[in-house]
Amino acid sequence: MHVNSLLWPKVGSWKQFAVAHEAIAYMPVYMAKLKGIASQMKAQGKWVEDQDFPVDILSLHPPHPNKTPLILLGGMGPLAGAMSFQKACQYCGNSREIVLYQACGIPSRVKVMLDPNRLVEGISLRDRLVKLASDSIIQATEYLQADNSNIQVMLLCNGSHYFLPQIQQDLENRYRAIARRLNFVSLVDAVMEVLQCQRRQKVLVLGTTATLMGGVYTQPLQQLGIDFSVLPDSCQSRLMDIIYYGVKAFDKEYACAMGEQLFSLLENVSRIDFAIAGCTEIPIFLDWLQAKIACSNSNSSWLNAQKFLAQVEVLDPVCLALHLALGILDGEGKGAKGRERFFEQTLHLAQRRKGAKGRERFFEQIFT
């Protein structure tokens, strides 16, 4: 292996699949394993964090791949990584190799933003994050079987995109030969591509404190002249609880209870056209919430949440980036006009999907 960093922990497990349907069938088993780890941590009275999970690798190696391989850098959090791998396998089928590297050891993006220069084992938190991300990407390439000159890479964490230029520079400095084969697919760029095609552009940015502090979405929105807003502090604190103590801890009931509080405080929903799900846990939470509402017998306490889900188009950056990576970069919709048509089709289909089942139908239409 090319990796010689002392920072990176040992891989916990590696599961290989020869065909996509085997990988998809395994995902409930893997997610149950992750949930078991979270339950064990909670039973010990501990808060569940990404760093509590092992560095697992899941890889799909079809017999005759004919498309560019895809590396998914997950583990931030691990459930979101697993679900992204499942989606990629569903819609790619056996056309390409896919490697999910669950880089759970990467430090909390929020903690790094708040205190980037704090030393841990002689290295600053910021440098630790950058080097761990670089090393994990390089290590992930070792699990590809074909020797490809072009490899697509997607970071499955919105907040980590703040550090993407530093990660790319670190890769160039330390792993130049491999770095030049990597083609990064940005979650942020995919969202901006969609929004630039729209006339209605009143956007609500939902994300972690790290994503907001780093201006991951707010800066490009501002540069494009797109009208946006963020949650007030009372709502943002509840969203953070949903992400960290709900989804990351595999606690649906807690997430939905906090979601009820969040939406009861959220005003002027009718003025929002799009909401950017600027954290990979947010689409999971919204699917949980929608299922909860469906079983609530029209409880009035869910009215604001129902209104939001019915009126606001939620943009899932991972889904859009998968669309970008698996469609445009394989030759569909080349050129400015082609890209615009491609993303108009994406949004048209997205507006017709509601909830988890609708999301699956949406991607089946896109990738078939």
Secondary structure, DSSP 4 states (H G I P E B T S, - for coil): -----SSSPPP-EEEEESSHHHHHHHHHHHHHHHHHHHHHHHHTT----GGGS--EEEEE--SS--S--EEEEE-SSHHHHHHHHHHHHHHHTTSS-EEEEE-TTSPPHHHHHH-TT-EETTEEHHHHHHHHHHHHHHHHHTT--S--S-EEEEES-SGGGGGHHHHHHHHHHH-HHHHTTEEE--HHHHHHHHHHT-S---EEEEE-HHHHHTTTTHHHHHHTT--EEE--HHHHHHHHHIIIIIITTT-HHHHHHHHHHHHHH---GGG-SEEEEESTTHHHHHHHHHHHHHTSSS-GGGHHHHHHHHHSEEE-HHHHHHHHHHTGGGTTT-HHHHHHHHHHHHHHHHTT--HHHHHHHHHHHHH-
